[in-house]
Amino acid sequence: MVVNTLRRKTLAHMSGQLKGKGLVPSLGWPHLVALGIGGIIGTGIYTLIGTAADKAGPAVLLAFIIAGLVCTCAAFAYAELATMIPASGGAYTYTYIACGEVLAWAVGWSTIFGFLLVASVVASGWSAYCSPYFVHLFSALGVDLPYWALHSYGSVDAATGAQGFINLPAVVIVFIVAGFLLLGTKESALVNAVLVVMKVGALLLFAAVALRYFNSDNLHPLNPDGTQGFMPYGFVKEFTADGVERGVMAAAAAVFFAFYGFDTVATAAEETKNPERNLSIGIIGSLAGCIIIYIFVSLAAVGAMPFTEFAHQGDVLAFVLRRLQEGWAAGLIAIVAGLALPTVILAFFYAQTRLLFTMGRDRLVPAGFAKIGESGTIFGAIIFTAALIALIAGFFPIAKIADYANAGPLFTFAMVSVCMLILRRQYPKADRAFKVPAVWLVGIIGILGCAYLFWNLPNETRLGFLAWNILGFLIYFAYGRRKSLLAPAGKARPGL
């Protein structure tokens, strides 16, 4: 049993498996950069900047830089592996070759965890933002939308006592995104690119307007001990008097969510034209662009007003602009956010279906997920993913979903760095269109950085992630291990 569960794929096995069975290449590097930015920029920067500022104060800038540095190391590893192994599945596929089937399953299962939760959080966040407008619109038409149809189960209206049951707007937006994916990859990528331009433009507009009100005094607020400083809650994670975990590292662990998304590009490898060149551009280009935007946006926010004024706001960017009496800009950003946030759902939805496609092709999950329809879409994986995301977003409150959204990505990114180092030794002469410089330094920073940020997550999040993986291994040993394509032959032989 031990030998069977350590079986792994080889590069030669991957090349043979892809012949005649892959998806249709239709994406260039602009599509990939747009896909990555579409996945990265979303609910994270639009809402998490307030949560992170509450944990770190003005030092949220440092939190973004730390999280961005860790993600950059992971992005370099993704770029090298994606150009070396241009196959769908991303981290799951790399781990299958480098570490074997058991760890590949753990990475794939954890990635599913992350993709589902991020897409669900964004769908719920989009609903929370747009529902008031829907209520106003339908009210003007003489239709009163009931509270239970706009809020998840367990929600209670403090004013009326009405109880929520299902978040229908979140469910609807999920299936609209699914419809775009069913149209085909290139068509959905074009829609995504247009919306990404709008979303980036809105963030640049915010930074340009808010920086006009920049006051350096806001970067040195009064600390709890009566002194003034950039880090009012210190650097390491500590519990403050109100029972909240604060500090720069606690904020860095929280804003990691805001960088999650560039890895979705790696899952598009089989649909990429000239993947040896375009994948590295897509991965590194999308992350680099987002890091620069995040730094400018967070600097503009904390410089424009004291962080305590917007720390608990949901629509942070629009709130800041309203307080600055820039209502026109706040309204424009609000409209763009409502239109463009679904690009985040699309990016993670897309990546989830490609991961299921790859695991289905390996038979670790039912083969129906790997069935390609006449239009070139993977209908079964899209419908199944839509149902799961709609279920989570429709019935679970956004706060509960968001609590668990960072654990899966941190584990996955650490494993990608591990795989990069292992494959450098296993396949030193393999073709790599992009090679990470100072590979051991970059790899170790990526591994230790992810591990440290994981440790700074709330205890409940770490325990929930453990429970999810226990469930995953039960499924693997009951189904995946027996059905795997490698099961009859045992362990795959090493070599090219």
N, C-alpha and C positions, 0 to 999 in steps of 0.2 A: 504493500500500500504506500509506503514511504517513497519508494522508487517511482511509482506511478504518479504520485502527486507532485514530484519534483520535475516531471517531464517538461521539456521546453521546446519551443520552435527554434529553427535556425534561419539565417538569411536566405539560404537556398530554398527552404520550405516555404517561406513567405513569397518568394518570387514565383514558385510553381503554383501556389494557391491563388495568386492574383491573375494569372493568365486566363483571359476569357471570362472572368467572373467579376471584374471590377465595375465601378460606376463610371459614367461618361465624363471625361475631363472637359470642363467648360469654364473654369475660373482662372482669371489672371491675378497678378499681384494687387491691382487696385481693388478687386472684389475681396481679396483676402484681408487687406488692411481695413476696409470698411466693415467686414465681418468681425474682425478683432475689436475695432473701436466700438462697433455696435454692441458687442458683448460686454466690453469694459465699462464704458460710460453709460450710466443709467441710475438706478435707485441709489447706488453707492454715493456718488458725489452730490446728487440732488437732495439726499436726506441724511446720509451717514455723517456728513461733515458736522452736523449739530451734535449727534451722539458722541463723536470722537472729541469735539471741543469740550464737551462736558467732562470727559475723562482726562484731557491733557491741557485744556486752556489753549493759549496761543501756540503752545508747543505741538499742536496738531500738525503744524507744518513739518516738524521733525518726525512725527509719526508717519506721515505720508512718505517722507523720504526713506525711512527705514523699511517700511513695507514695500516701497518701490524698488529698493536695492535688492531685497530678498527675491522679489518677483523677477527682477532683471537677470539674476543668476539662473533662476528656473527657466526664463525665456531663452537664454543662451543654450541651455541644455535641450530644450524643446526644439530649437532651430537646428542644432546639430543632428539630433535623432530623427527629426522629420525629413531632412534631406538625405539621410542615410537609409531610412526605412519609410518611403513615401506610401504608406498604407493607412487606411482608415483605422480608427481606434485610439490614436494618440498614445497616452501613457500606458493604457492597457496593453497595446501591441508591443511597445518597447519592453515592458516588464515581462511579457510572455517569452521574449527572446533572451533577455538578460538574466532573469531570475527564476523562471519556471511558471507553471500553471497556477499553483496555489496563490503566489503573490500577485500574479496577473489578475486572478479573480478578485483578490482583495482590492487592488487598485481600480479595477473596472467597477466593482460594487460601490466603492467609495466615491468614484467619479459620478456614478448614477445618482448617488446621494446628493452630491453638490449641485449637479445640473438641475435636478428636479426642484431642489429647494430654492435655488437662485431664480429660476423661472417663475416659481410660485410666489416668491417674495415680490418680484417685479409686477406680476399680474395683480397681486393684492394691493401693492402700492399705487399702481395705475388706477385701480378701482377707487381707492380711498381719495385720490386726487380728483378724479373725474365725476364721481357719484354726485357731489353737490350740483354740478352743472346739469347732470341728467335730471335730478329732482326739479331743478328750476325750469328746465325745458319742458318736461312732461306736465308740470304744474300749469304752465302757460297754455298747454293744450287741454287742460281740464282733467288730467290724470294724476292721481296721487300715488307715487311709488311707495309701497310698504317698507317699513324698516327691515322686516325679516328677509326681504329679497335683496337687500343691499349690503348686509353685514353677515359675517361668518357666525357659526354656531357658538353660543356662549357670550356673544356681545350684548350689552345692555345699554339702552339710551338713558343717561342719567336724568334727563329732563322729563321723559314720559314713562319710563320703565319698560318700553317696548324691547323685545328680545329678538336677536338676529338668528337666522337659520342658515342661509346660504348667500354667498357673495356672488350674485349673478353676473354683474359686470366683469368680474375677474374670470368667470367661466367663459363668458362670451368672447373676451379678447383672446383667450387661449385658443379657442376653436377658429377664430379669424386668422390667427397666425398659422395654425395648422393648415388652413385653406391655402395660404400663400405657399407653404412648403409643398403641398400637393400639386401646385401648378408647375413645379419643377425647380431645380437648383438655381439655374441662371436667372430665371424670372424673379424668384424671391430675393436673390442677391442684388438685382438691380433696384428693387423697391427698398431694400435695406440700405443701399448706398445713398439714395436720395434722403432718407430719413436721418442717416448718420450726419450728413452735411448740415441739416437743420439743427440737430442736437449739439454739434460742436459749435456752430454759429451762436446758439443761445448762450453757451458757457462763455465764449469769448466776449459776447455782449455784456454779460454780467460782470466779468472781470474789468472790462473797459469802463463801465459806468461806476462800479463800486470803488475802483482805485482812485477815482477823483475825490473821494471822501476819506482817503487813507490818513490815519492818525497814528503815529508811532507809539503814542502813549497806550494804545489798546494792546500793544504787544508786551506790555509790562504791567499787568494788573496787580491789584493788591492780593497777596497770597494769604492763605488761612492763618499763617503765623504772624501776620501784620506787616511783612516785608513785601517788596515789589519784585517781580521776576517773570521771566519768560515761561518757566515751568512751575505753575502754582501747586501741582500735585506730585512733583518729583519725576524721576525717570522710570524706576522699577514699579511694577504693579503692587499696590497696597490697598487695603480696605480703608476708606475714609470714615468719618464719624457717622455718616448716614447709611453705612453698610454697602456702599457702591465701590466696585473695584476701579481705581483710578491710577493714573500715571501714564507716561509716554508709551511704555510698552503695552499697556492695556489698550490704549488707543490704537497703536499699530496693529494689534491683533484684530481690533474691530474694523479698521479701514482696509484690511487685507481683502475683505469682501469687495471693495471698490475696484481692485485691480484684477479680480477674477474675470476671465473672459478671453485673454489672448490665446489660451490653450485651445479654444474652439477652432482656431485656424488649423492646428495639427490634425484634427479629425477630418478635415476636408482634403487630405492628401491625395486620395484617389481621384478626386474631381478637379484637381489642379493641373493646368497646363504648365509644362516645364517646372515640375515641383522642386527640382534641385536648386533652382534660382528663386522661384517665387515664394516658397514656403518661409524661408529665412527672412525675406523682406516683409512678408505679411506678419509674422510673429513679432519680430523685433521692432518693426516700424509702428505697429499699432500700440505696443506697450510704451515705446519712447514718446510717442505723441501724447498719450494719455497722462504720463507722469508730468510732462511739462504743463499740460492744461490743469491738472489737479493742483500743482504747486501755485500757479497763478490764481486759480479760483479760491483756494483756501486762504492765500495771503490777502486777497481782496476782501474776503468775508471777515476775517479776524481783524483786519486793519480798519475796516469801515465802522465797526462798532464793538463794544465789549462783548466777549464771547458768551457771557451769561445771558444776554438778551435773546440769542437765537439758539441756545444749546438744546432746548426741548421742543423746537419747532419741527413740524413734519416737512413743510415746504420751505426749507431754509433760504434758498436763493431768492425766491419771490418775496419772502418775509423781509429779508434784508433790504431789498429794493423798495418795498412799500414803506419801511421805516425811514428810508432816505428820501422819501417823497418823489420817487421815480416810478410812478404808477404805470406809465406807458411801457417801461422796460419790464416791470414785474408781470404785467399782463401778457406781453409777448413771450416771455420765458415760460409762463404758465401754459400758453397754447402749444408751444413747441414741445414742452415736456409731455403733455397729453398725447400729442401725435407721435412723438419719437421714442418714448420709453418702450413701446412694443418691439423696437429693434433688439433690445436686450433679451426679451422673451424669444424672439426669432433665433438669435445667435445660439442660445443655450438649448433651445428646442432642436435646432439643426444638429448640434453636436451630440445631443442625447440619442437622436435617431441613428446617427452614424455609428455611435458606440454600440448600440443594440444590434445594428446590422453586422458589425464585426464579430461580436460575441455570438450572434446567431449563426454566422458562417463557421465559427469554431465549434458550434453545437453546445456551448456552455449554457446557453439559453435556447429556447425552442427555435428551430430553423425558420419558422415563419417570419421572424424578424429580419431575415436576410433575403427575403423574396423581393426581387425588383420588378415593379409593374411595367406595363407597356410604355408608359410615359417616362420611364427612367426613375420614378420615385419609389421609395420603400414604404408602401401604403400601410402595412401592418405595424411597423415601428412608429410611424407618425400618429396613427389613431391611438395606439396603446399609450404613447407618451402624452398625447393630448388628454386622454382620460385621467391619467395619474396627476398631471399638473392641475387640471381642472378640479379634481377631487381635493387636493391639498389646498389650493388657493380658494376654493369655494367654501370649505368647511372649517379651516384652521385660521386663527388670527395671525396677522402678519408678524407680531412681536415674537410669537412662539416659533414661527418658521425661521425668522432671521437669526434667532439665537444659535441655530445649529448649522448655518450656512457656511461658516468658515472652516469647520473641521475637515471635511472631505478634501477641499482644495489644498490645504496645508500638507496633508498626508500624501496626496498625489504628486504635488510639486517636489517634495522631498524624494519620493521614489524615482522621479524622472532624473534628478541629479545623480542618484545612486546608479541608475541604469546607464547613464552617460559614462560614468567612471568604469563600470564593469565591461561595457562593450568596447571601450578604448583598449582594454586588455584582451578581451576575447577575440575581437576582430580588428587588430591594429592596421591592417592593410585594406580594409573595406573603403569603398568610395564615400567620401564625405564632401559634398559641395560647400558646406560651411563647417569649419572647425573652431571650437571654442578656444580662445587664447587662455594661457595659464589655467588649463583645464582642472587640475586638482584643487587650486585655490578657489576657482569659481564653484566647482562642485561641492566642496566642503562648506563654503559659505552658504550655498543654497540649502544643504541638508541641515546644518546647525541652525540657520536662520529660521527655517520652517519649524524645526523642533521647538525652538525657543518661543516662537509666536504661538504654537499649539499649546505649550505649557501656560501661556498667558491667557488662554481662553477660559471662560467660566467653567467651574467644575461640572455643572449640569450638562454643558455642551460636550465635554469630553466623555462623560458617562453615556450620553445619548449616542455618540458616535460609536462607542464600544458595543452598545446594544445592537445597533444597526449591523455591525460587522459580524456579531455572533449569529444573528439571523441569516446573514449572507452565507456564512460558512455552513450552516445547516442546509441551506438550499444547494450549495455546491456539492457537499458530500452525498446528499440525497439524489441529486439529478445531474449536475454538471460533470462530475468526475466520471460517471458511467457513460454519459452521452458524448463526451469530448471526442473530436476527430482523432486525437492522439491516444485515446484509450486502448484501441486494439493493438497498436504497435508499441505501447509503452513509451519509454523516454526517447525523445528525438535525439539523433546523433549530432554532436557538435560539428561545426565546419560550415563553409560557405556553400 
